[in-house]
Amino acid sequence: MAYVVIAICFGLAGGIVGKIKGSSFFLWFLISGLIPVLGLMAAIAYRFEREELRRECPQCGRVTKIYDALCIRCGYELEFPEVAIAPESWEPRSAPHS
């Protein structure tokens, strides 16, 4: 019973960390819940999705992460670009309209 409580707590912590970093809450909940300490450490060490460089598909123009091998929209096989687009985290956020 104590293990279940510990696993759920670690699962919630890992899920929250994963969601903050731009990944799936459910995926990190499962990983951190099944392997409590190591799963949470992996979620903490996981990269921030908003800090990844991006690139534009030459076929359809969709902007994707630089590590994507195929364009999600048109299925074009992407080569490693010579020029990358700045990460989402570098773009200024618009102020809320009143």
Secondary structure, DSSP 4 states (H G I P E B T S, - for coil): -HHHHHHHHHHHHHHHHHHHTTS-HHHHHHHHHHSHHHHHHHHHHSPPGGGS-EEE-TTT--EEETT-SB-TTT-PBPPPPSS-BPPGGGSPPPPPP-
